[in-house]
Amino acid sequence: MDLLQEILVFITFALALGYLFTKFIWKPAFLKKKSEKTKSCGVSGCGCD
């Protein structure tokens, strides 16, 4: 039972570290919002780019 508990704690810790890493350091392409991907080329915001 102790081994199972240690494994679950390790998995939880790894998931928490992964979340913090993607939240503050590295943002993968599939987690970015559409507004960050598409930017207009001019002031008018026509979306021609």
Sine and cosine of phi, psi and omega as CSV:
sin_phi,cos_phi,sin_psi,cos_psi,sin_omega,cos_omega
0.00,0.00,-0.58,0.81,0.01,-1.00
-0.91,0.41,-0.60,0.80,0.01,-1.00
-0.90,0.43,-0.68,0.74,0.03,-1.00
-0.89,0.46,-0.65,0.76,0.01,-1.00
-0.91,0.42,-0.66,0.75,0.02,-1.00
-0.91,0.41,-0.62,0.79,0.03,-1.00
-0.90,0.43,-0.69,0.72,0.02,-1.00
-0.91,0.43,-0.62,0.78,0.05,-1.00
-0.91,0.42,-0.67,0.74,0.02,-1.00
-0.89,0.45,-0.68,0.73,0.01,-1.00
-0.90,0.44,-0.68,0.73,0.02,-1.00
-0.89,0.45,-0.68,0.73,0.03,-1.00
-0.90,0.44,-0.67,0.74,0.01,-1.00
-0.91,0.41,-0.65,0.76,0.05,-1.00
-0.91,0.42,-0.64,0.76,0.02,-1.00
-0.91,0.42,-0.68,0.73,0.04,-1.00
-0.90,0.43,-0.65,0.76,0.04,-1.00
-0.89,0.46,-0.65,0.76,0.04,-1.00
-0.90,0.45,-0.73,0.68,-0.01,-1.00
-0.91,0.42,-0.60,0.80,0.02,-1.00
-0.89,0.45,-0.72,0.69,-0.01,-1.00
-0.97,0.26,-0.41,0.91,-0.02,-1.00
-0.97,0.25,-0.66,0.75,-0.15,-0.99
-0.93,-0.36,-0.44,0.90,-0.14,-0.99
-0.95,-0.31,-0.83,0.56,-0.13,-0.99
-0.79,-0.61,0.81,-0.58,0.03,-1.00
-0.92,-0.38,0.94,-0.33,0.02,-1.00
-0.91,0.41,0.34,-0.94,-0.07,-1.00
-0.89,0.46,-0.57,0.82,-0.05,-1.00
-0.97,0.23,-0.17,0.99,0.04,-1.00
-0.99,-0.16,-0.13,0.99,-0.02,-1.00
-0.97,0.25,0.52,-0.85,0.04,-1.00
-0.98,0.18,0.34,-0.94,-0.01,-1.00
-0.90,0.43,-0.54,0.84,-0.03,-1.00
-0.91,0.42,-0.47,0.88,0.04,-1.00
-0.98,0.22,-0.50,0.87,-0.05,-1.00
-0.98,0.22,-0.69,0.73,-0.09,-1.00
-0.98,-0.19,0.84,-0.54,0.05,-1.00
-0.78,-0.63,0.62,-0.79,0.00,-1.00
-0.98,0.20,0.37,-0.93,-0.08,-1.00
-1.00,0.07,-0.34,0.94,-0.06,-1.00
-0.74,-0.67,-0.23,-0.97,-0.04,-1.00
-0.98,0.21,-0.51,0.86,-0.11,-0.99
-0.95,0.32,-0.34,0.94,0.00,-1.00
0.96,0.28,0.56,0.83,-0.05,-1.00
-0.96,0.28,-0.34,0.94,0.01,-1.00
0.98,0.20,0.46,0.89,-0.07,-1.00
-0.98,0.19,-0.14,0.99,-0.04,-1.00
-1.00,0.07,0.00,0.00,0.00,0.00
